Amino acid sequence: MPDLMAQNKRVYQWAGIDLGEYNTMLLQKSLKALTVSADAANLRLWGKIRGTEKDLYIAEGSSQQGALDTEGTEIEGRGTDGVNKFAYWASNSPAGPWVVLPDLTA
Protein backbone atom coordinates (compact mmCIF):
# COMPACT_ATOMS: atom_id res chain seq x y z
CA MET A 1 0.00 0.00 0.00
CA PRO A 2 2.76 2.55 0.71
CA ASP A 3 4.12 1.99 -2.82
CA LEU A 4 0.72 2.89 -4.29
CA MET A 5 0.56 6.06 -2.17
CA ALA A 6 4.08 7.06 -3.24
CA GLN A 7 3.18 6.39 -6.87
CA ASN A 8 0.04 8.54 -6.59
CA LYS A 9 2.09 11.33 -5.02
CA ARG A 10 4.56 11.23 -7.91
CA VAL A 11 1.72 11.37 -10.46
CA TYR A 12 0.22 14.43 -8.76
CA GLN A 13 3.64 16.11 -8.59
CA TRP A 14 4.25 15.36 -12.26
CA ALA A 15 0.86 16.96 -13.09
CA GLY A 16 1.75 20.07 -11.08
CA ILE A 17 -0.73 19.36 -8.28
CA ASP A 18 1.65 19.76 -5.38
CA LEU A 19 2.52 22.48 -2.90
CA GLY A 20 6.10 21.32 -2.52
CA GLU A 21 7.83 20.15 0.63
CA TYR A 22 8.98 23.60 1.75
CA ASN A 23 5.55 25.25 1.28
CA THR A 24 3.88 22.30 3.00
CA MET A 25 6.19 22.75 6.00
CA LEU A 26 5.47 26.51 6.07
CA LEU A 27 1.72 25.89 5.88
CA GLN A 28 1.86 23.34 8.68
CA LYS A 29 3.65 25.77 11.00
CA SER A 30 1.47 28.69 9.95
CA LEU A 31 -1.79 26.79 10.49
CA LYS A 32 -0.56 25.61 13.89
CA ALA A 33 0.10 29.25 14.88
CA LEU A 34 -3.30 30.29 13.50
CA THR A 35 -5.00 27.61 15.60
CA VAL A 36 -3.55 29.18 18.74
CA SER A 37 -4.00 32.85 17.81
CA ALA A 38 -7.59 32.48 16.51
CA ASP A 39 -8.64 29.91 19.13
CA ALA A 40 -9.75 27.69 16.25
CA ALA A 41 -10.57 24.01 16.30
CA ASN A 42 -10.45 21.48 13.47
CA LEU A 43 -8.40 23.83 11.31
CA ARG A 44 -7.44 22.57 7.87
CA LEU A 45 -6.22 23.85 4.55
CA TRP A 46 -9.32 24.33 2.40
CA GLY A 47 -7.33 24.98 -0.73
CA LYS A 48 -5.17 27.22 -2.84
CA ILE A 49 -6.65 29.62 -5.35
CA ARG A 50 -4.24 30.61 -8.09
CA GLY A 51 -4.47 34.27 -9.00
CA THR A 52 -2.98 36.32 -11.79
CA GLU A 53 -0.88 38.44 -9.41
CA LYS A 54 -0.92 36.49 -6.14
CA ASP A 55 -2.19 33.14 -4.95
CA LEU A 56 -4.60 32.77 -2.03
CA TYR A 57 -4.36 30.06 0.59
CA ILE A 58 -7.68 29.42 2.34
CA ALA A 59 -8.01 27.78 5.77
CA GLU A 60 -11.27 26.48 7.24
CA GLY A 61 -12.05 25.78 10.87
CA SER A 62 -14.39 26.21 13.81
CA SER A 63 -14.03 29.46 15.72
CA GLN A 64 -16.26 31.42 18.02
CA GLN A 65 -14.38 34.63 17.20
CA GLY A 66 -16.70 35.90 14.49
CA ALA A 67 -16.96 39.11 12.59
CA LEU A 68 -18.93 41.63 14.59
CA ASP A 69 -22.22 42.86 13.21
CA THR A 70 -21.72 46.63 13.26
CA GLU A 71 -24.34 47.64 10.69
CA GLY A 72 -27.38 46.09 12.40
CA THR A 73 -27.97 43.51 9.66
CA GLU A 74 -29.20 40.05 10.50
CA ILE A 75 -26.33 37.59 10.76
CA GLU A 76 -26.24 33.89 11.59
CA GLY A 77 -24.18 32.96 14.60
CA ARG A 78 -20.73 31.52 14.10
CA GLY A 79 -20.51 27.79 14.72
CA THR A 80 -24.21 27.02 14.24
CA ASP A 81 -25.49 24.87 11.41
CA GLY A 82 -25.90 27.16 8.43
CA VAL A 83 -23.84 29.35 6.17
CA ASN A 84 -21.54 30.49 9.00
CA LYS A 85 -20.85 27.05 10.43
CA PHE A 86 -17.14 27.44 9.67
CA ALA A 87 -14.77 30.36 9.78
CA TYR A 88 -12.44 31.02 6.86
CA TRP A 89 -9.04 32.70 6.78
CA ALA A 90 -7.06 33.83 3.75
CA SER A 91 -3.35 34.45 3.19
CA ASN A 92 -1.18 35.33 0.21
CA SER A 93 1.72 33.34 1.62
CA PRO A 94 2.00 29.84 3.07
CA ALA A 95 3.73 31.44 6.07
CA GLY A 96 0.85 33.86 6.82
CA PRO A 97 -0.32 36.33 8.04
CA TRP A 98 -3.91 35.09 7.99
CA VAL A 99 -6.94 37.40 7.69
CA VAL A 100 -10.34 36.17 8.83
CA LEU A 101 -12.96 36.46 6.11
CA PRO A 102 -16.25 38.16 7.10
CA ASP A 103 -19.34 36.16 8.00
CA LEU A 104 -22.19 35.99 5.50
CA THR A 105 -25.30 38.09 6.10
CA ALA A 106 -28.89 37.54 5.07
N, C-alpha and C positions, 0 to 999 in steps of 0.2 A: 504493500500500500504506500509506503513512503516514496518508492520509485515513481509511482503514478502521480503523486502530489508534486514531486520535483519536476516531472515531465510537464505537468500542467503549468507550473510556474514558469518554466522556460518558454512555453508556447505563448503565454501572456506577455512575457518580457519581449519576445521576438516581435509580437504584434504591437508593441508600444503601450501596453496596458500595464504599467508598473510605475510606482512612485520612486523606486530606487531605494537602496539600503540606507543612504544617508538621510534622505527626506523622511523615510519611514521612522528612523530613529528620532529625528527632530519632532515629528508629529507625535510620537509616543510621549516624549518628554513634555511637549507643549500641552497636550491633552491632559496629562497628569497634573500639571500646574493649573490648568483651567478648572479641573475638577475641584481642587482645593479653593481657588479664589472665587469661584462662582457658586460654591456649595452645591455642586451638581452631582446627580447620581446616574448611573447607567449611561455614561458619556461614551459616544462612539463617533467615528468619522463617518459622516453621511455621504460625503463624496467630494470630488474636485470638479469645479466648473472651469473649463478653459476659456479664457477671454482673449480678446485681441491685444490688449495692452498688459493686463495682469490676470493671473489665475485666482480663483477663489476656492478656499478650502472651507467646507461647511461641517460643523459638528452638531450633533443632536444629543439631547439628554433631558433628564428631569430636573427641574429647578423651581424652587418657590420664589426666587428673586425675579419677578416679572417686570415688564415695562409698566410704569405708572400711568394711570388714566388721568391726564391733566386737562383734557378738553371736555369732559363730562359725557363722552360717548359710551354706549354700552359695550362692555368687553367681557369675554368669557374668562373665568379664573384660570390661572396657570395650574397645570397638573390635573385638571378635571378632564373627563372624557369629552372630546370635542376638538375644535380646530387648534386650541392652545394647549393640547395635552403635553406637547414637548416644547422645550426651548431650543432655539437655534442660535449658533454663533458663527461668525464669518471672519476669515483672515486671508490676507494676501500672501502670507508666508507660512510655511509649515512650522516655523518657530514662533508664530504669534506676532503681535498681540491679537487677541480675539475680541470682537465686538458683538454684543448680544443684539440679535435682530428683534424688531418690535413685534408685540403680539398683534394678532389679527382682531379687527373690530367688526361689528355687525354692519 
